[in-house]
Amino acid sequence: MNQTASSKQSGLLELHLAVLLFGGTALFSKIIPLSALNITLLRCIVAALVLACIVKFSKKNLSLNSTRDYFIALGLGIIVSLHWVTYFASMQLSSVAIGMIAFFTYPVMTVLIEPIFTGNRIQRSDLVSGLAVLLGVILLIPEANLGNDVTMGIALGILSAAFFTARNLLHKRYFSAYSGPHAMFYQTGVAVFFLAPWHTIEFSQIEQDTWWLILLLGVMFTAAPHALFTTALRHLSAKTVSLVSCLQPFYGAVLALLFLGEQLDIKTTIGGLLVVATAIFETQRHRKTSS
């Protein structure tokens, strides 16, 4: 096996492990007995410290290149914190699988919104994909009433997807000069200061077992997958990364089945398959047209 093939194989393994860990993040919305805001705040404290160590260990400077970049980091950090709070809240109200499926409307959102940034026209097939995702989400909804927890969870999952889409597009345009760990250090750090005034529990009241779960979430399920993801990007095409990333809801659903015993009914499964299949289709098509 030559060096290039070996690098691609190791990159693919790192990518799948990163996506698996990203999928596993959702489990903590159920097993950590805290609110979505408190989970996000504590996760960001741990992740920011670990990411700072990763950047320093790689012998890079933690500072940014310009004053403008600090303001961009501030905006991105606020958006990331809102994304994570709504992400965890979505799953606490519904289920891991439903929350992740609702969140995975973001690839199609990206395709529909990106033309605003690039000036390109929206393709007819993109609109068809948007309708397919809408149908998939409708199949997830038990009743058209935001008083229903599952419906509210789906709404928050879609809102989380909107925040994530905004963050990705803004990051790509204004902050892509920085490595994944470097960029996420600033974003998680900003999230800590943004969310801290609203935390609803004293740290002294948190039990020791919960602290271990928070450390696990911050280190193994936040800092580690971002580092792995960045490493994988060096060896794999953007198309491969995007397509493998679409496996995240599948990994999340399987982990939720194994560790939480969450079952999926037929209607939810069909809706989920429709959303994820459309995400895969749009991701693949978009990469072909941009290459």
N, C-alpha and C positions, 0 to 999 in steps of 0.2 A: 504493500500500500504506500503510495507516494505521500509527500508531506501535505500537499493541498487536500487530497482526499481524507487524510487523517484529521486535518484541521476542521474540515467540513463536518466530519462525523462527530468529533468532540463538540463542535459548535451546536450541532443538532441535539446532542444529548443535553448540553447546558440549556438550550432553549426550551426543550420539553420539561426539564426540571424546573426552570423558572416559571413556566406557564402552570405547571402542577402546583407549585407553591403559591402563585397568585390565586389559583382556584381554591386552594386550602385556606386562604385568608378569610373567605366567607364564613367558615365554620366558627370563627371566633366571635361572630355576631351573636351566636347562640350559646357558646360555652363560657364566655366572660359575662358575669352577672352585673354589667354596668350599662349605662345608656350609650347610644351611638356616639354622642359627643364626647363623653368621657373616654370611651375606647379609643377614639381617633386622637384625642389629645395625648393620652399616655403612649399610644403607638408612635406618634410623631416625636415625642421626647426621646424614646429609646432609639428610633430609627435615625434621628438627626445626629445623635452621639456616635452611633456605629458608622454612619456614612461619612462623618467628619474623619473618623479614624481610617476608613478605607481610602479617602482622598489623600490624607497625610502619608499613609503607608505607600501609596503609589508615587510619592515624592512630587506631588503637585501642590500649587498654592491654593489656599481656600478662598482667597480674595477674587473678586470679579474684575473684568477688564475696564469697566467704566461706571460712572455714576448712573447713567441711563440703565445699565443692566441690573443695578440694585432695585430700581423702581419696577422693572419688568419682573424680577424675582418676587417682589412684594405682591404684585398682582397675581402671578402664577400660584404663589403659596396660598393666597386667599381662595382661589378657585379650587385648588387641590383639597383644601380643608373642607370646603362645602361638598365637593365630590365624595370624599370619604365618609362624611357624616350621613349624607343621604344614602350612600351605598350600604352602610351597616344598618341604618334605620329601615331600609327597604326589606332586608332579610329578617330583621327582628319582627316586622309586622306580617310578613308572608312566610316564605321558606327560602333556604339557600338557593335551590334550583330556580324558583320563580324570580327571585331578586336578581340572580345572575343573568337569566334570559332577558328580563326587562332592561338590564344594564347593557346587554349586547345589542341593543338597537343603535349603539354609537357608531359602528362602522358605516351604516347606511346614513346616519345623521351627518357623518363626516363627508361622505360623497355628495350629499345634497347641499351642505353649507360651504364646503371648500371653494366652489366657484365664486363666492362672494369675495374671497381673498385673492383668487387668481385671475378673476375676470373672464373665466371660461363659461360657456353655456352649459346648463344642466341637460343631460341626455335623457331621451324618452325612457330608456331602459332603467335609468336611475329612479324615475318616478314610479315605474312598475315595481321596482325593488322596495321603494318606500311603502307602496300599497300592500305588498306581500308582508312586510314587517308589521304594518298596522293590523293586518288580518291575524298574524301570529300573536300579537299582543292581545287582541280582542278575545282570542281563544283562551288566553290565560285568565281573563277577568271573570270571577264568579258572578258578580252582579254590578251593574252600573251605578254604584253608590260609594262615595268616598268615605262613608261611615263604616264600610266593610274593611277590615284590616288588610286582607289580601289585596283588594283593589287599591287601597292607599299605599301599600307596599310596592305595587307595580308602578304607580304614579311617581313615587320617590325614586324607584329604580331608573325610570326614564329621565327624571330630573338629574340624577347622578350621571347618566350617560351624556346629557346635555353639557354639564359642567366638564366632564372628561373630554368631550369633543372640543369645547372651547379651549381647554388647557393644551391639548395636543396641537391644535392649529396655531395657537399663539406661541407655543414653545418652538414649533418647527420654524416659524417665521422670525422670531426674535431672540431665541435662546439656545439654538441648536449647536452653537460653537462650544458648549460645555459638555463634558462627559455625563453619562447617566447618574452616577453617584454624586458628582459635583452639583449637578442641577437639582437632584432630589434632596441633597443636604439643605440647600437654601429653601426649597419649597416646604420641606417638613419643618424646618426651623421657623419659617414665617407662620406656618399653621399653628405651632405651639403658642406663639404670642397672640395670634388672632383668636384662638379658641379658649385660652386660659381664663379670660374674664367671665366666661359662661360655664365653667365646670361646676358640677352640682354635688360633688362628693369630696370630703376631706381625704387626703392620701393616707392618713393614719387609720382611717376606717376600712381600708382595703385589706382583705385577708391575704395571707402569704401565698396560698395556692393561686389566687388571682394575679398576684404580682408575677409569678412564674409564667403564667399564660401570657401576660402582657409582654414580658421579656421575649418569650418564644415568638409572639406575633411581630414584635419590633425588629428582632434580629433575623430569625429564620424565614419569616414570611413577608418581610418588607425590605430590609437592607440587602439580604442575600439574593433574592430573585432579581432585584434591580441591578446588582453587580453582575449576576449571571447573564441577564438579558443584554447588558451592554457588551459583555465579552462575546456573546453569540453573534451580535450584529457585525462584528469584525470579520467573521468567517462565512456568513450566510447572506443570501440575497434578501432584499426587503420583502419580496413576494413570499419567500419561504417563511420568514419571521411573521408576516401578517397572517398567513394561512394557519400556521401552527398556533398562533395566539387565539384563533377562533375555537380552539379546543378547550378553552378555559371553562365555559359553562358545563361542558361534558365532564371535565375533571372535577369541577365543583360539585356537580350532581352525584357523581360516583362516590366522592368522599363523604358527602352528606348522607348517602344511603348506608355506607359502611360504618360511619362513626356516630351518626345521629338517628339512623333508622328512618330518614325521610323518604316517603314513597311518592311517585309521580303517577297521576291518573292519565288516562288515554288522551283526554282533551289538552292537558298541559303539555304532554309529550309531543303531540302534533304541533301545537303552537310553538313550542321550543325548537323543534326541528325546522319549522318554517323560518323562524327568526335567524337561527344559526346558519342554516343553508344559504339564506339570502346574504348574510354577512360574508360567508365564504365566497359566494359568487361575485359580489360587488368588490371584495378585496382583490380577488384574482383578476377580474376584468379591469379594475382601476390600475393595477400594477402593469398590465399588458399595454394599456393605452398611454401610460406615462413613461414607459421604457423605450 
